[in-house]
Amino acid sequence: MSSNFLFATWSGGGAVPPTLSVARALRERGHGVRVLADRSLHDEVAATGAEPVAWTTAPQGDTTDPVKDILKDFEARTPMGAFARLRDRLVCGPAADFARDTLAELHARSADVLVTDFSLLGTVTAGEAAGIPVAGLGTTLYPFATPGAPPFGPGLKPATGALGRVRDRVLTTLTTKPWAKGLPALNAARVANGLAPLDSVMDAFGRVDRFLVLSPRALDYPSRRFPSYVRHVGPRLDDPAWVGELELPEGDAPLALASLSSTFMDQRALLQRIAEALGTLPVRGLLTTGPAVDPATVPAPGNVLVTAAAPHSAALSHAAVTVTHAGHGTVVKSLAAGVPLVCMPLGRDQGEVARRVDLAGAGITVGKGASPRTIARAVEKVLHDPSYRREARRLADEIAAETATDRAVAELEALAERAGRGDSVISKG
């Protein structure tokens, strides 16, 4: 029996393709799917077969254009400044606007399940107010504090011993405290929609019936314990609709795929240094700049092909190494193909993703300010030490097992079925 799903997302770069992959899969199974999204995403939404619906009062953005980016976190001088932009411009500040638009769409046309980017707490509020099941989508590693893992953000190694546990408790308090400034705006949205205020923003992230983690469980800490409503459903490995056809550099030398963020993170200079590094090695370099950087602004040596985009899933079947900012999408696609990595985190969740790659033995991390010579040495190390490829292939086997069935679709269909029967799912909060 078909159901109706309302998705809610925003122009969040790497978070968009996995979200729309789930929407596409539901549509292909005959369900009705609408997607509340920024107008800049409507062509991508339509390509999945889902119906795009525009936000009307919530913020509109385009992360491929720095002028239109909602967050502009590339302007922040510190990680705390970048976090404040996320809190105030997306998660909490416009919560009332996101709630208003979501409820308007639900009142106009009902849905059996609301599926939302977990960071849009305004849409979570709307789903709770409407009394329908809400599934939050996490398109990277689970980002909240849990037993068995260090606090998310600093990219720390897991704690050992009593001092390590004290470290985690202290840092968890310090990393969650800044959310308090977003609580008044969030609670105003809740009260305006007939809901009780919450004691913390952290509580709001748990007001979902399911939190679906679109990330390999094998990439996270084995000792980590998660809330009962969290489900690891495996990564989405689809390429975005805009990537085009694959063109490979000429020759038969090992292929190094280099790719940084699909959004603007002031990365042109780093792309240039990566191109220079690959130019000193006996490799073929395929460097994709993404839609935020003009490939013509990145001069490259003769063994490096610079292009705006390429289907990474196809390119990775030829690749021997990936050089990346450690965006979750690029990392999991590389690991799914058994390709080891050189990670150069630029910000956001990338330090955490790089840390997991390091600990898995599937790659190494160098600083974003590294010289071409340092980058080249890191690439050589990964290419010449077989342990990195061996561990990447181990993770590829685990990812293949996780993605053999579409667990995300199964979880969402189960929510819709229970809602149709009038069954409760879990108690929120």
N, C-alpha and C positions, 0 to 999 in steps of 0.2 A: 504494500500500500504506500502510495506516495505521500510525502509530507511537505510542508512549506518551511523553509529556513530563511531567516533574515540575518545576513552577515553585516558587520560593521568594522570598517578598517579606515586607515588614513595613509597619506603618502609617506610611508615610513621606510622607503628604500628596500633593504633586504627582507623586511617583514612581509612585503606584499606578495611575492611569488608563492611562498608556501601557503599563505592564506587563500589565495585564488586557486591554488592546486586542490585544496579541500573543496572549495565551491564547485570547481569543475567536476570533481569526482562524484559529488552528490547530484549534480545536474545530469551527468551521464547515467546515473541510476534512476532517472525519471522523476526526481524531486523538483519542486519549485524552489528556486534560489534567487533572492534579491540581495544586492550588496550596496549598503550605504557607504559611499566613498567620495573622496575629493574628486572634482571634475577632471583633474589631471590623470586619474586612473581609469576613467570610464571606458576608454578603448580596450585596455587590458581586461577589465571586467567583462565587457561584451564578448571578447575573444574566448572566454570560458563557457559561453552559453548562458551565463547568468544575466539578470537584468540590473543595470546600474541605476542607483538612486542617489541624487545629490544631497549632501548636507546643505541646509539652508541658513542656519544661524551659527553652526559650529565652524571652527576655523577651516579655511581652504588653503591647501599648500601644494607645492611641487618640489620635491627634494632634489630633482635633477637641475633645478635653477636656483642658485643661491639667493637671488632676490626674492623668490617666492617661497623659500623654505620657512616653515612655521617656527622651527626651533632656532635655526641659525647657531647651532652649538659650536660651529667652527669659529665663531667670534669670541667664545668664552675663553678667558685666560687661565682658568683653573678647572679641574674636574668638578669641584663644587659649583662653579658657575654654570657648567654644562648641565649638571643635575638640576639646578634651580630653573633653568629654561624648560627642561622636560616637565618638571612638576607644575610650573605656573602657566605654561603655554599649551599643555596637552592633557596631562593626567588629572589635575585638580582644578586649575584656574577656570577652564571653560566647561567644567562638568555639567553645569546647568544647561548650556547650549547643546551639548551632545545629548543630554537626557531629553530635552525638548524635541529635538529633531527625530530621535529614535522613537519616542512615544507617539509623535505625530504620524510616523510611518506605520507603527503598529495599530494605531486607531483607524488609519485609512484602510489597511489590509493586514489581517491578522497573520501571525506566524506561529508555528508549533514550537520552534526553538530559536533563540537568539544566540548567534555565534559571533563573538566579538574579540578583537585584539585586546589582550588582558589589560593593556595600559589605558584603555578608554573607560575610566571609571564612571563617566557620565552615562555611557551606554549600559554598563552593568547596573547602575542605579535605575535606568529605565526598565530593564528587564525585570528587576525585582519589583518595581512598582506595578508593572503590568501583570505580574503573577505567572510568567512563563519560565520554562527552564532556560538557564543561561550557561553557555559553555565559553570559557575563556581560552583563547589560543595563545600559547607561548611559542614564539618562533625562534627561540634560542634556548640555551640552558635555563633550567628553572632558576629564577633570579632572586628568590627570597631565602632568608635564613632558615636552616633546618638542622636537626641533630646530625652529626656525622660529617659536617662540611664547614669550612671557614665561611665567614660572611662574604656575600657576593660583592664584587667590585674591585678590591685591591689586587686580585690575582694571587692570593697567598697559597702556600702549600698547606695541606691538611695538618691540623694540630696533632702533636704527640705529647702525651703526659699532661700533668695537672697545669703546668704553666701555659701550655698551648690552649687548654680549655678556658683558662682565664682570659687569654688573649682574645679568643673568639667571642666570649660573653661581652667583654669591654667594647670590642670593635662592632659587634652587632648593635649595641646601644648607640654608639657614635654614628653608625651609618644609617640607622633608622630615624634618629632624632630630627634631621632636616625635613622629613616629611610633615612634621607638625605644622609648618607654615601653610601647607596646602589644605589642612583639615577644615578651616572655616568655609572655604568655597565649596568643598565637597559636601559638607553637612548642610549648607544652604540649599544645594541641589536636592539632597535627600528630603529635607523638611518640606520643600516646595512640592514634592511629589508624594507626600503623605507617609514618608518613612522616618523612622527614628534616627537621630544622629548617632554617629559612631564615636568610639573613644580614640581611634587612631586610623590613619590612612591604611596602615597595614591590614587592619580588619576588613577594609573594603575590598582588597584584592581577593579575600576568601569568600566573598558573597556570590559565589558561583556554584552551580551544581556539579560542574566538571571543569578542571583545568587541564587542557590537553597540551602536553609538552611535545612539540614537533622537533624533537632532537633525539639522537641515539642515547638510550640508557647507558650503553657501553662507554660513552664519552664522559659520563659524569662519575663522581666518586662512588666506588662500590659500597662504602659504608654509609652512604647518605640515606636518611629516612624521610619520607615525604608525607604530607597530609593525605587523609583518606580519599579526598576528592581529586587528587592529582593522578593523571594517567600518562605514562610515556607511550606515545603512539607511533614513534619513529619519524625520521625526517622526510620531507618532501623533496624530491630530487629533480623536479621539472625545471626547465629553463624558462625565463621570462619570455613573453610573446614577442618582445622587441629585439631579440638577439641576432636574428638573421642566419645566414648560411656560414658554414665553417670554411675558412681559408687557412691553410697551414703554410708556414715558411718552407722554402725549398730546402732540399737536402735530406740526409738521413741521420744527422746527429741527434742525440737525445733532445727531446722537446721540453722546454721549461715554460710552463704557463704562468704568466704574471698578471695579477688582477687585484686592484684595490676597490674601494667602495663604489657602489653604483650611485651614491649620493655625493654631494660636494663636501669634502673634508679638508680642503686646501691641500690636496695630495699631488699636484702636478710636479713639484720639485722631487718628491719621492719617486714618482713614476720615472722621472728622468734619471735618477741615480740607479734605479733598478735596471733600466735599459743599458746604461753605461756598464754596470756590473756584468750583465749577460754578454755584452760585447767583448769582454775579455776572456770568455770561456768557450770551449768547443761544444756549444749547444746551439739549438735553434730556439729563439725566443718568440713566444706569442704573447704580446702585451695588450690587454684590453683596458681601455681607459674608462669605459662606462659612459653613460649619457651626460655626466656632469663635467667632463673634461674633453676638449677638442683634441683628437689624436694628432692634428697638425701642429699642436704646440709642444709635442714631445719628440724631439729629434732622436733618432736611434741609429745604431751601427747596422751594417749590412745584414748581420745574422739575426736581427730582431724585427719582426713584423708588428707594427703598431696599428691597432684598429679600435674603433669605438666599442664593438661588441663581437662576441662569438658564442656559439652554444657550448658552454663549458662541459656539459655532460659528454658531448661528442669529442671535444678537444682532449678531455682527460683520458680517453681510451688510447691516446697516443703519447701521453705525457709521462715524464720520468720524475718531475718535481713541480710543485706549485709554490710560487712566491706570492704571498697575500698579506693583507692587513688583518687577517684572522676574523673576517666576517663569517658568521655562522654558516651561511649558505655555501660559500666557497669552500670552507673547511669540510663540511659534511659531504659535499659532492666529491671532493678530492679523496677523502677517506673511503667513500663508497666505491671509488674506482681503484683503491689500493695505492694511491699516489701520496708519498710523504711530502711534508711542507716545510717551508721557511716562513715563519710568521713575523710580521712587523706591525703590531697593534697601533692604531691611531687614536683610539678612545672607545667610549660606549662600553659594550660588553666584550670587546675584542681581547682585552687582557685576560679575561677569564677563559675565553675559548682557547687562546694560545696556551695558557697554563695547562689545560686538559690535554692538548696535543703533546706538550712537553712530557707530562707525567705518563702518557700512554706510550711514549717512546717513538711516536710517529712523525716527529719533526723537531725543529729547534726554533727559538725565538731570538731575534736581534732587535735592537732599538730602532724606532722610526727615524732617528737622526743618523743612522749608520752610513758610513761612506760607501762608495761603490766597491772599494776593495774588501771591506768587511762583508758586504752582501755577497760578493763573489765567493769568498771563503766559506760562507754558510751554505751556499748552494753546492759548492764542491763537496763539503762534508756530508750533506744529505745524499748526494749522488753516489759517493764512493763508499759509504758505510752501509752495508746491506741490512743492518738491523732496523733502520728507519723504514725501508720498504717492507720488511717482514712484519713489523708491527702495524703498518698501514693496512697490509693485506689481512692481518688478523681482525682489525676493526671492520674491514670490508665484509668479511664473512659474517660478523655479528650484525652489521647493518642490513645485509641481505636477508638474514633470518627475521629481523624486526619488521622489514618492509614486505615480506612475502604476502601478507594480507594487509588490507587497508584498515588499520585499527582506528584511525580518526573517524572514518565514515561509520564504522561499526558502533563506536561510542555515540555519535550524533544520532544515528538511526535508533539506537536504544533509548536515548533521551526522548525522541519524538514519540516512540511507541508507548513509553510509560506515561508521557503527557497525554496521549490520546486515550489511555485507559483511566486517566485521572489518578494514577499512582504518584506518591511522593518519590522523590529521588534521594536527596539528602537534605538535612536541615542546614540552611546557609548560616555561616558564621560560627 
